[in-house]
Every structure is written in structure tokens, then in C-alpha cells.
Amino acid sequence: GDKSVNVFVCMGASGDLAKKKIYPVLWNLYKEDLLPTETRIIGYARTKLSLEELLSRCEPFMKIKDGEKAKYAEFIKINSYVAGNYDKAADFKRLDDAIKEIGSCHRLFYLALPPSVYEPVTLNIKATCMATGDKWTRIIIEKPFGRDLDSSEHLSQHLASLFKEEQLYRIDHYLGKEMVQNLVVLRFGNRILSPIWNRDSVSSIVISFKEPIGTQGRGGYFDEFGIIRDVMQNHLLQLLTLVAMEKPPSTKAEDIRNEKVKVLKSIPPIELKDVVLGQYVGNPDGTPDQREGYLDDPTVPKDSVTPTFVTAAMFVKNERWDGVPFILRCGKALNERKAEVRIQFRDVPGDIFAEGKVKRNELVIRVQPNEAVYMKLMTKTPGMSFNCEETELDLTYHSRYSGVSMPEAYERLILDVFNGSQINFVRSDELYEAWRIFTPLLHKIEKEKIKPIPYIFGSRGPKESDEMSAKYDFKYTGEY
Ligand code: BG6
């Protein structure tokens, strides 16, 4: 393979994302010998810090075990830190000097930064810090990619004026999750699934994301975006495209991303009538955390109408899916942590069993926690009677693949960037379509200050959400 040195530059090294995610992920990859052998890590941020100070902030999140001290000492040696401003060419010159000291190398820049500094930072990288000769430069960016179609297009055009699309790695960490990647294999590696994967057999598809935690003091940040931008427009929509796309000609990044974009192009903008918005309120009988409603967070404006919960019915207007509701729902401060895709099939035609006995089949792909694929099937109740009952064909990962460790999403994605694989990153046209679908709704909610429905911290969310799913012929099975 390529023996060149790779330099990973973490921009915003003193920030929260770097401390909680990026450095711990780099350390995990390093200790598992997964990083390319010749890798150096440079932290860059405004704060004047020694390398020891920087790393000691990250260490609580790295979970270094007793037996790993020697390895960690080696890890420290591949690290360094440069303090500098985000808008000073001279500081980026010092960063470039630090990279050049290592040698001629490939360069990865991870922008763990607030979006307000994306422009100056990328301008400075382009002007001063690009790799030369046969060495590549790659830029990793995190959402928010703008806050509506216009601002996102502005950012896209800015980035496109500096970098080629193949240099840009837009992270949606859901694409790094094991069960999300499994969707492509399940769908296109199983003959029995392909003939039923369409409007003739599927009655609805529910894609859910639930969290049992509120904003936890991050409300100020959250309030600028809301749950639609935070989770639905990216994570859930990405799941939808993988569930709905046609079979790509190959598993190459461009082939898969082409199919995903086609799905998005077939989705009309969401209308308010197909949406239920919610905002959580404190639960006086709950745990201390649950007693705090969204508006009790001191960093949230008292009159905020920002949704912390949303259910939306979406439609893919193509030959395969026309008329099938894709019900996306996501929320904070709910009763559990869960992310799953639930495909509900149509009723059995010409049912011969006692009325109401036969339930619809469902295929569930549980992304987290406790990864699983299971299929709800009807079987005869074992024993003398001829009753039937619903049961599950169950592929729960921890029993089927016990002992196999599931890589963390960020670990996989960061390795993908080292390897130049863009399969699990969002292309600019996907992003454009995602914003096209959600922008009119977001603008309407904000302009008209549409009031979200209050729901209690620790509940299943507003009952209107279940009512909407029922209206779209989703038969609640008591567990979704
Ligand atoms: C992030 C959102 O993208 O995803 C957070 O900004 C959310 O609000 C998080 O909590 C959920 O990620 P995961 O991997 O814990 O499901």
C-alpha cells in the first residue's frame, strides 16, 4: 500500500467535539493498530495550550486501561499542537510549517468547529496548507451544513470554489453505524426480500429515532436548529434513502450515491399537514432530569417554539413507492433510546383464520441499542390447539455474533477518510435535495411560529403522532 505519512489535523482541538469524539476515536484506532502506520496528529485551536494540557482534557473520554499505558505513551508521540487563529494567514503558515517538518505527506483536516468559522478556515487551508505533488488533501466537515436551502447552497458553493467534491467528506455519523451499512446487504443480497420490497407488499415504513435525554444544558445550541435540522433532515432521511433506493450497479460510492439522490429527487417538500410537532415539558413525577422541561433550560428562550419532537409522513413518488407512507419520527426526552427501521407489510389477502388473529408481517432493523434484524411472522401456537400467534425470526447480533466487536460509527468513518472511501459521506447534491424537501416546512414553522404540542418528558411523545401513523394505516404493534 501507500507508505506515505498521513497528517490528521484536528481544527478546533480544544473544543467539545474534539475532546469527546475525535481524540478518543483516534486513540481507539491507534491502539487497535487500525490507523495507517505513518500517521501524525496535529491539534489546532486558538487557546494556548501545551500538548499535555490538550490531551489531559481528552483523557477522561479515552478510557485508557491499565495495560495500555505504554501504548498511550507511543500515541502521545504522534501528537502535537499548534495554537493559532482561524482567520490569520500567518498562523496557518505556522501550521503548514509544522506539517512540512514531518515531511511531504497526505493531509486530512477535520473541521471540529462552529460553522461561523468554516469560511475563513477553509480559505486559509486552501491558501496555505494544501498538500503538494502526489499527496492528497481531504476535508472532513460536520453538520450543520447551513440551516436552510439558501445558506447550505452558499456553503456548498464556497467549498466547491476551493475543493473538488472528492476532497470533501460530509459526515453523517448514522452512515457509519453497523445496521445502517447492513441495509444495503440485506436488501440486495437476499432474493426473498427483493420481490416484496415495493408498494404492492409494503403498507408503510416507520423510521424512528428516540432519545431519553433532554437538551442537558445544550439547549441554547439546540434551539437555533431544532429536531428537524438536528436529526430528521440528515440521519433519518439518510436511512430513508438507503431503504428506498433502487439497486445500484455496484457498491462503488458514486453508484450508491447516485441512487440515493434519485430517491430524494422523488420526494416532494413536506407539508405542515403531514407533520406533528412536539416540545417536551417537565415531568413532576420523574427523575430530577425529567422534571426539567425544554423551556426550563436557562439557555432556551422562554417563548421558544422550537420542536424537540417531530413525526412526518413522507412520500417517494416513483414507481416502486408511490402511495407508501414513510413515517419519520424523532424526539428527545422520550421513554427510551432507540433507532430503528420498521417495514410493515400489507394484510394477508383472503385471510382464512379467525378474524383479527393474523397480524401483519413486519421486518425490523434495529440500529440501536442492541443491533438486530427481526421479522414478525405468524406461526401456529405450539401444542394441541390450532391457534395462531405472532412470533419473531430473530437475528439479534449479540447472540448471533457474540464476541464480534461492533466498530463505533466515527471510527469507521474516519478510517474511510484515510482510505479515500466516500460511500458513507453525503454528496453535495444529496444535501441540496435534503434541504429542498425540508426548507419550505422549516420556514413556515418559523414564520408562523407554529406552536408545538407539549409532551411529557419520558413519554412516547404527543399522542397526535401515533394518531397520524394510524391515519396512514400503520398498525401499531405495541412496541415501536
Ligand atoms: C447528533 C445530534 O447528530 O446525533 C444529537 O446532534 C443526537 O442531538 C445524536 O443526540 C445522536 O447520535 P447517536 O449516535 O447517539 O444516536
Boltz pocket constraint, residues with backbone or C-beta under 6 A from the ligand:
constraints:
  - pocket:
      binder: B
      contacts: [[A, 173], [A, 211], [A, 230], [A, 231], [A, 339]]
      max_distance: 6.0
